[in-house]
Amino acid sequence: MKKHSNKFMAILLTTVMLFSCNDYLDFEPENTLPGEEFFVNPEQAEQSIVAIYGYMRAWEMVGFAPMILQEITTDNTVKGSSLGDAAYINDFNFFNYTPDLFVINDYWTGRYRGINLANQALSNIPKITMDESRKARLIAEAKFARALFYFDLVRAFGDISLPTTVENTFEESLLRRPKAEAYALIIQDLKDAIAVLPPQYGPGEIGRATVWSARGLLAKVYLYQEQWDLVLEQTSAIISSGQFGLLEDFYQVFRIENENSVESIFEIQAQAVAGNADLSNSQYSQVQGVRGTNGFGWGFNIPTDDLANAFDAAGDTERKNATLLYKGVTTPDGDRIEGVGENELEGITGLPRYNGKSYVPRKHQIAGVTEGSEQNIRVLRYSEVLLIDAEAKVSKGDVGGAATSLNEVRKRASLSEITSPTLQDIWNERRLELALENDRFFDLVRTGQAPAVLGPLGFVAGKHEVFPIPQRAIDANRETMTQNFGY
């Protein structure tokens, strides 16, 4: 449960304000910060790590870019909002996007800014005289964050630039390294983090990456590489730890009262500060919130009929009701959803609906700040660990073991057991369990389903598995920065 007085959040907010005002660490990847100007004492080492956590909720990290590239390119959602508003988003729904679109550049540069923050910490913290165990933990947190950012990039673009230190940032930013090298770095960073990070934190530091955060992310990385034994090493450690479980009510998983719950492996911390819009800077909920009468936001990323039909075909009413927020319903928190009229959301005919997972009840809306900025963003949940475990087991022929993990997830959704699950059963379950959590596009690509599922929308096999390298990155060095095929 969120601790509004927790020390970590207080430091995070103060640090974000410090770096926002002075731009100490806010610069393009090719620039560097002279270590002697900032990285001098233990307090500054701590601030540099907390700044990374704070940056995770920046616009480029949780706003349009991930929503558009990872969900609107799929069968799960369409643009929404009003006709013509941000019309370029439709180019992603129908695979007509080009390298010069700013949202592709946002995705690329946003994650490299995060990597630059991590590299600044990793290059400078080792030089600071401070408690060695604390130093090691801060370095491990930076490596976890860098792995998380690089995982987004390698899935989205394939071969990528791979700066790892302050010293090699400029040179590396002009090159593309094979994605195998990126995965090797991600894996090593996570292994290093696992060796150091604690299993949990005290009340004053809830929300920081734990050993379980690193193990969960490493399991997912191995999933993408189909290294099933290595996947199971990580999922088995998490499951057998006894530290995690599923909340009984799926709707409650995404509510503010249940942030950092027993189901949370890692989530991005956010908090609304009354009267301070700069610190209440997460727009994750705002861009997807109910648009119109008594609304909470802009009304983008609207669930499709196809997603609704998938829930119906599975008899999955509980997750459907929590994921699709329809006009006219009254939520368990007492809000009647009004919004706009029928046919007023672009791409949707009939009854308007919104992302129920990003919904922040009116009682948590704070006047004068970004709508929904109180809500944490769930990055990795225990239910996904169970589904990763199930996929690895069925891939190895352990159908019974796969059924155990799969059915734990299905039981919470009040669905019947599947005694002999197939890979398709597990992939279908991932869609329903993780819908609108920015995983669908990458799932379709890695499982080979993208051509069949997305072909009718314009997906071309051999091209659209990755996005184009931003034109700005190409223009920065045409001799060494190559473009992805077909763009």
Beta strands, then each sheet from edge to edge (+ up, - down):
strand 1: 77-80
strand 2: 264-268
strand 3: 300-303
strand 4: 324-326
strand 5: 353-355
strand 6: 377-381
sheet 1: 1+ 3-
sheet 2: 2+ 6-
sheet 3: 4+ 5-
end
